[in-house]
């Protein structure tokens, strides 16, 4: 399906289902969609939707979108419940296709940035640790000893 038609269908779906916002992200948003790519879609549900409904909504929307877009390759994310790094990537690199409530979207984006900035020092430490393990050639290798355990000869 042509990308512009795909975006049009997604925006129409979001409007009909009264979603707060809908983003396309990943390869489709970057313009590198291939026949084997999945479609990465992120939705922001209205603030009055209780968290215990997120799973059922995600399941139903995934089924709806598979039928609407004629593909099984749908990766749907509920932004209200997504990890900080994923929220940040969607907001900064995704393509906003629909927005019903600009104020709610801005509140979400501000929270997403704040959560990401709170989490960034941990990500930086993980990255440094990974970089050091790669440089030392120990990435993917179990350490030979554990803290407090006697070393083997």
N, C-alpha and C positions, 0 to 999 in steps of 0.2 A: 504494500500500500504506500502511496506517495506520502511523504512526511507532512506536507501541508494538510492533506486530507485526514491523516492520523491526528494531528494537533486539533483540527476542527472538531472531530468526533469526540476527542477527550474533553475539550472545553464544553461541548454541548452536554455530555454526560455529567460533568461536574455541576453545570447549571441545573439540569433536571433533577439531580439528587441533592441539591442544596448544600454542596460542599463549601467550606470556607475558601479553600484554595486547592489548586491542582498544579503540580510541577511535572515536567518530563525531565529526567536526568540521565546520566550515563551516556552511552554512545549515541543515542538518538538526539540528545540535547547538544552534543559536541559535533554533530554532523558526520559521524563516522559509523552510522548504522549499516549493517551488512545483513544479508539474508539469514545468517545464523545468530544474529544478535537477539537478546531478549529486550523487552521494553521495560525500562525502569520508570515507574510512575510513583509519585509521592502525593498523598492527599492530606490536607489539614481538615479535620472534622470540626464542626461547630463546637464551641466551648461547652455547650449544655449536654453534649453526648457523654454519658458516663463511661469511664474506662472499662467497666465490665462488658461493654458492648463492642469494644474495638475488635476483638477477634472475629465475632460474627459478622460485623460490617466488612472487615477485610476479606473474609471468605466470600461473602456475597458479591462484593465489588470485583474481586478477582474473577469470579465466574461470569459476571456481567460483561466485564471488559474482554475476557477471552472470546465471548460470543460476539460482541460488538466489533472487535478488531480482527476476528478470524485467526487467532493465534493462541497457542497454549503457552507461549513464552512471555508471560507477564510476571514481573516482580513488583508487587505493590507494597508500599511502605505507608504506615499510618504515622505521620509526623508527630502527632500529639504524644506518641509513645516511643519514638525512635531514640537511639543513642546520640549523644552530643556531636560526635564526629560526623555521623551520617546527616544529621540536621544541618550542620554547617556546610557540608558538601552540596546538599540539595539547594540550600539558599544561595550559596556563592557561585555554584557552577551549573545549577539546573536552569530550566527555562520555565518561567511562570506562564501557564496557559490560561488560567482562570482564577479570578479573585472575586468573591462575592462580598467580602467584608474587609475593606482596607485597614480599618483600625485593628481588627483581630489579627490580621496578617502581620501588621507592624509589631504588635505585642509579641506574637510568636517569634518573629525574626530577632527582636531584641533579646528575648529569653534564650534563643538558640545561640546567639553570639556570646552572651554572658556565660552560658554553660560551657561553650567551647573554650572560652578564655580561662575559665576555672580549671578545665581539664587539660589544657595545652601543656602545662609543665610536666604532667605525667606522661603525655605523649612524647615530649622531647626527651625525657629520661629513657623511655622505652626505645626510642630511635637510636640514642647514643649507645645503649646496651647492645642492641642489634648490630649496629655498625662495628662496635668493638669485637663482637663474636665473629662477624664476617671477616674482619681484618685478621683475627687470630686463627681463623680456620676452625673454630669450635662451634659454629652454628650448626644445629642439627645433630650434635654429638652430646651424649649425656656426660655430665661431669663425672670424673673418676672417684670423687669423694663427696661426702655430705658433711655439712657442719656438725662437729661433735663426734663424727665417726672416725675410727682409727684409719690412717692411710695404709694402703696396701703396698707391699714391697715390690 
